[in-house]
Amino acid sequence: MGITVSSFTSVSLEPPLVLVSIAKGSAMHDALKGARSYAVNFLADDQKSVSDRFAGRTQTKDRFEGIKTSDGVTGCPIIEGVRAVLECRAWQVYDGGDHSILIGEVVAARALNSKRPLVYYSQQYTTTEAMEYPAPPSDIVW
Ligand SMILES: Cc1cc2nc3c(=O)[nH]c(=O)nc-3n(C[C@H](O)[C@H](O)[C@H](O)COP(=O)(O)O)c2cc1C
């Protein structure tokens, strides 16, 4: 079971909490709402097809068919080639209108490579680009 989301947000540092919101109409909704743990796989910029796959845009019976994965510490699938992964223990579920807001406690976090992340902007896939800033004044700590 897996779904493409862009609604990921960090929520809290202590405890470390993150959220995703899942449409109540999604076929994944009830299973995710009841899941004890889940992994958030951050796709890299060469993984558009994986995003389309888990958004239900390609016809496959099982979204994981042909996708190479390994098991994380929670047993959740980590997709090969992702930029980073967070594994979460379900912490709370809130009602969010036509979505449910799933808050997870991060129990494991790993950056897996240095690829750029896949970004969805203005209904298109893109990626990030470093911006050039003038050097900050030396008395400012970022
Ligand atoms: C870039 C992108 C971001 C998405 N973000 C979300 C999201 O945050 N929450 C959500 O419920 N659906 C989101 N979707 C849509 C789901 O991926 C899609 O509706 C779902 O996989 C459809 O299949 P299902 O109804 O069988 O679950 C997103 C889709 C794309 C392409």
The ligand as an SDF file (V2000), in Angstrom:
LIG
                    3D

 31 33  0  0  0  0  0  0  0  0999 V2000
    2.2580   15.3810   -6.7640 C   0  0  0  0  0  0  0  0  0  0  0  0
    1.0490   14.7580   -6.1110 C   0  0  0  0  0  0  0  0  0  0  0  0
    0.7530   15.0580   -4.7990 C   0  0  0  0  0  0  0  0  0  0  0  0
   -0.3560   14.4770   -4.1480 C   0  0  0  0  0  0  0  0  0  0  0  0
   -0.5910   14.7730   -2.8360 N   0  0  0  0  0  0  0  0  0  0  0  0
   -1.6220   14.1710   -2.1900 C   0  0  0  0  0  0  0  0  0  0  0  0
   -1.8380   14.3960   -0.7940 C   0  0  0  0  0  0  0  0  0  0  0  0
   -1.1200   15.1440   -0.1200 O   0  0  0  0  0  0  0  0  0  0  0  0
   -2.8770   13.7390   -0.1960 N   0  0  0  0  0  0  0  0  0  0  0  0
   -3.7090   12.8940   -0.8870 C   0  0  0  0  0  0  0  0  0  0  0  0
   -4.6400   12.3430   -0.2940 O   0  0  0  0  0  0  0  0  0  0  0  0
   -3.5230   12.6740   -2.2230 N   0  0  0  0  0  0  0  0  0  0  0  0
   -2.4990   13.2720   -2.8780 C   0  0  0  0  0  0  0  0  0  0  0  0
   -2.2840   13.0360   -4.2140 N   0  0  0  0  0  0  0  0  0  0  0  0
   -3.2120   12.1940   -4.9430 C   0  0  0  0  0  0  0  0  0  0  0  0
   -3.0240   10.7200   -4.6380 C   0  0  0  0  0  0  0  0  0  0  0  0
   -1.6990   10.2870   -4.8990 O   0  0  0  0  0  0  0  0  0  0  0  0
   -4.0170    9.9320   -5.5310 C   0  0  0  0  0  0  0  0  0  0  0  0
   -5.2850   10.5040   -5.4220 O   0  0  0  0  0  0  0  0  0  0  0  0
   -4.2110    8.5290   -5.0900 C   0  0  0  0  0  0  0  0  0  0  0  0
   -3.0070    7.7930   -5.1720 O   0  0  0  0  0  0  0  0  0  0  0  0
   -5.2530    7.9140   -6.0420 C   0  0  0  0  0  0  0  0  0  0  0  0
   -5.4300    6.5810   -5.7920 O   0  0  0  0  0  0  0  0  0  0  0  0
   -6.4400    5.9660   -4.6960 P   0  0  0  0  0  0  0  0  0  0  0  0
   -7.7240    6.7050   -4.7400 O   0  0  0  0  0  0  0  0  0  0  0  0
   -6.5530    4.5470   -5.1300 O   0  0  0  0  0  0  0  0  0  0  0  0
   -5.7530    6.1470   -3.3890 O   0  0  0  0  0  0  0  0  0  0  0  0
   -1.1920   13.5950   -4.8690 C   0  0  0  0  0  0  0  0  0  0  0  0
   -0.8980   13.2840   -6.2050 C   0  0  0  0  0  0  0  0  0  0  0  0
    0.2100   13.8660   -6.8180 C   0  0  0  0  0  0  0  0  0  0  0  0
    0.5350   13.5330   -8.2590 C   0  0  0  0  0  0  0  0  0  0  0  0
  1  2  1  0
  2  3  1  0
  2 30  2  0
  3  4  2  0
  4  5  1  0
  4 28  1  0
  5  6  2  0
  6  7  1  0
  6 13  1  0
  7  8  2  0
  7  9  1  0
  9 10  1  0
 10 11  2  0
 10 12  1  0
 12 13  2  0
 13 14  1  0
 14 15  1  0
 14 28  1  0
 15 16  1  0
 16 17  1  0
 16 18  1  0
 18 19  1  0
 18 20  1  0
 20 21  1  0
 20 22  1  0
 22 23  1  0
 23 24  1  0
 24 25  2  0
 24 26  1  0
 24 27  1  0
 28 29  2  0
 29 30  1  0
 30 31  1  0
M  END
$$$$
